[in-house]
Amino acid sequence: MRPKKYPYSGKIKKQEKPSDVTLPDLVVLPNVSFRKELIKHVYTVTRYHDGCTIIRFRIPRFLGAYDEQRVEVKLSYEETLKILNSY
C-alpha cells in the first residue's frame, strides 16, 4: 500500500477517552509523591537536617522478606508528619 501524499490534510479525528479510568490517590510532598497505599508500609520517619526528613518504607515481599526504600523529603519533620497523619 502506498502512503498518502498529504497525510495530515483534512478533518482531525476525534479521540475518545475512556471514562472508567481512575487516577490513584497520591500523597504529595514538595519533591516526591507516592501512592496512598504505601503509607501503611512506612517504617521510620527521621529528622536529617533542619529542613530535611528521611522516610523509610519496608514493603513486604514473598516469604517474609522485605524491600526497603529510602525517600528524602525537603520539608521539616513536623510538617512532614502533619501531612502523613492527614491521610
VMD Tcl script that draws the C-alpha trace (Angstrom):
set ca {
  {0.00 0.00 0.00}
  {1.36 3.37 -0.97}
  {1.47 6.16 1.66}
  {-0.72 9.20 1.20}
  {0.80 12.25 -0.45}
  {-0.60 14.67 2.18}
  {-1.32 12.55 5.29}
  {-2.23 15.40 7.67}
  {-4.63 17.33 5.49}
  {-8.31 17.11 6.15}
  {-10.51 16.74 9.20}
  {-8.90 15.89 12.56}
  {-10.22 12.65 14.01}
  {-11.86 12.84 17.39}
  {-10.25 10.58 20.00}
  {-12.38 9.17 22.77}
  {-11.04 8.97 26.29}
  {-12.13 6.06 28.47}
  {-14.41 7.24 31.24}
  {-13.77 4.36 33.66}
  {-10.08 5.19 34.27}
  {-9.44 6.26 37.86}
  {-6.28 8.01 38.98}
  {-4.56 6.65 42.09}
  {-4.70 8.65 45.31}
  {-1.33 10.28 45.87}
  {0.40 11.67 48.93}
  {2.08 14.83 47.65}
  {5.18 16.21 49.34}
  {7.37 19.03 47.94}
  {9.84 16.92 45.96}
  {8.28 13.45 45.97}
  {4.86 11.83 45.75}
  {3.74 8.25 46.33}
  {0.58 6.17 46.39}
  {-1.67 6.35 49.42}
  {-1.38 2.54 49.88}
  {2.32 2.92 50.77}
  {1.53 4.79 54.00}
  {0.88 1.51 55.80}
  {4.44 0.41 54.88}
  {6.22 3.43 56.45}
  {8.91 2.01 58.73}
  {10.61 5.11 60.15}
  {10.49 8.89 59.78}
  {13.70 10.58 60.89}
  {14.94 14.17 61.00}
  {18.05 14.53 58.84}
  {18.82 18.27 58.81}
  {16.81 21.33 59.78}
  {14.75 21.36 56.58}
  {15.04 17.71 55.57}
  {13.34 14.46 56.63}
  {14.00 10.84 55.64}
  {11.11 8.38 55.24}
  {11.92 4.66 55.08}
  {9.48 2.14 53.64}
  {9.54 -1.61 54.29}
  {7.46 -3.23 51.57}
  {6.83 -6.96 52.17}
  {7.84 -9.45 49.53}
  {7.37 -13.18 49.19}
  {8.25 -15.49 52.15}
  {8.72 -12.81 54.80}
  {11.39 -10.80 53.01}
  {11.25 -7.02 52.85}
  {12.21 -4.50 50.20}
  {13.47 -1.29 51.81}
  {13.15 2.10 50.10}
  {14.51 5.43 51.36}
  {12.99 8.81 50.43}
  {14.48 12.19 51.31}
  {11.86 14.92 51.69}
  {12.86 18.58 51.67}
  {10.41 19.58 54.37}
  {10.70 19.92 58.13}
  {9.98 16.95 60.36}
  {6.84 18.42 61.92}
  {5.29 19.43 58.60}
  {6.06 16.02 57.09}
  {4.34 14.24 59.97}
  {1.38 16.59 59.70}
  {0.94 15.67 56.01}
  {1.40 11.93 56.61}
  {-1.07 11.90 59.52}
  {-3.72 13.64 57.43}
  {-4.03 10.52 55.25}
}
mol new
graphics top color blue
foreach p $ca { graphics top sphere $p radius 0.5 }
foreach p [lrange $ca 0 end-1] q [lrange $ca 1 end] { graphics top cylinder $p $q radius 0.2 }
display resetview
